[in-house]
Amino acid sequence: MGKILSKGFEMEEQLRNYFMQSGYFVVRGVPFAYKGFDVTDIDLWLYSRESSLTRNITIVDVKNKKTPQAIERIFWAKGLAQAVNAQNVIVATTERRKEVKEFGQDLDVLVLDGVFLSKLSKSEGFLKNRFSDEEFFDSIEKYSLSKLDGDWKGQMVKCKSLLTKGISFDSCNQWLEVSRYFAEQILTKPSQVDVALRCFYYSLSLFSIGVDFILKELSFLDHDERISKLIEGFTYGAKGLNGVTKMLSLSLSLVEQFAAEGKAISSQVRSKIMADFESLPTGIIGEYFAKSDVGKILFPVAKELEGLAMNRQFRNHLESSLELRGMLGCLLDCWEINRKEFSIVVSTS
């Protein structure tokens, strides 16, 4: 039996199920902050891949209240979409006045009104096989040391929040780092393998969406150029080699000016930092994700990983698609984690 949800959260889950069935990758409850201030949560964040050249991000504002103030929500959602770089906006409201839908059309906002929501609310069993977000976080908090041991729930919330900052190599690298952390937890926390795997799958699902989004911009490059761009991005982030070099030069110029033997110290620091960057094993993943066949499977693999994370009856990835297992194998190699050892631990879950 699933956890009883409030009317608002239940409607969000119903809509999540509806959009998932329509082919979207869906994230619920995405925190949006501005310069350290928590502004709001995006009720639903939708991602679709319509072709090799087209990706669409849509935000959905859900209001299941007696006085939904639909006109105000349309204004709010339209502005929020601009702030988080979303192309499309949907407002789901219990309001039934036709003027609300007409106003939404004027602002290029799709309104799902009370008539639509009433039909949706009659659907049953949408959480029969899946956790709600609340249950997913509850499963994490059952590990009593999760807060002290790296804040597992906090890392999942942070992974979601990265979606509002614009998908880039920076966000992909952060999702990758979180995934690596949970891969290590899987090996070192035998009593918490199931929940560590759920977090591992979820962060990797967002990473897969991120790489899929980036590959759209690289689709016109030839294979070798794609490899080069991916390796540079996974190594140096969104700024690239030139950006990191400029930032480093600016920082070290102060050392050269004001420290004794500043030029010698600057040279040593620069060499050490660049050597650390160059030692990162990003060539493995750069070459893997540059393959055209891999680019085509990232979107379905992302949905498959999210399904593993949220499945009510937990199951691991060992019987998942060959494409998903191939990607995990590549990442384990990048992290220098023994595939066989990892599989043995996972098989005990």
Secondary structure as UniProt FT lines:
FT   HELIX           7..21
FT   TURN            22..23
FT   STRAND          25..34
FT   TURN            35..36
FT   STRAND          37..51
FT   TURN            52..53
FT   STRAND          54..63
FT   HELIX           70..83
FT   TURN            84..85
FT   STRAND          88..93
FT   HELIX           98..106
FT   TURN            107..108
FT   STRAND          110..112
FT   HELIX           114..120
FT   TURN            121..122
FT   TURN            126..127
FT   HELIX           133..141
FT   TURN            144..150
FT   HELIX           152..161
FT   HELIX           162..165
FT   HELIX           169..188
FT   HELIX           190..192
FT   HELIX           193..217
FT   TURN            218..220
FT   HELIX           223..236
FT   TURN            238..239
FT   HELIX           240..258
FT   TURN            260..261
FT   HELIX           262..278
FT   HELIX           282..289
FT   HELIX           292..310
FT   HELIX           317..319
FT   HELIX           322..334
FT   TURN            335..336
FT   HELIX           339..347
//
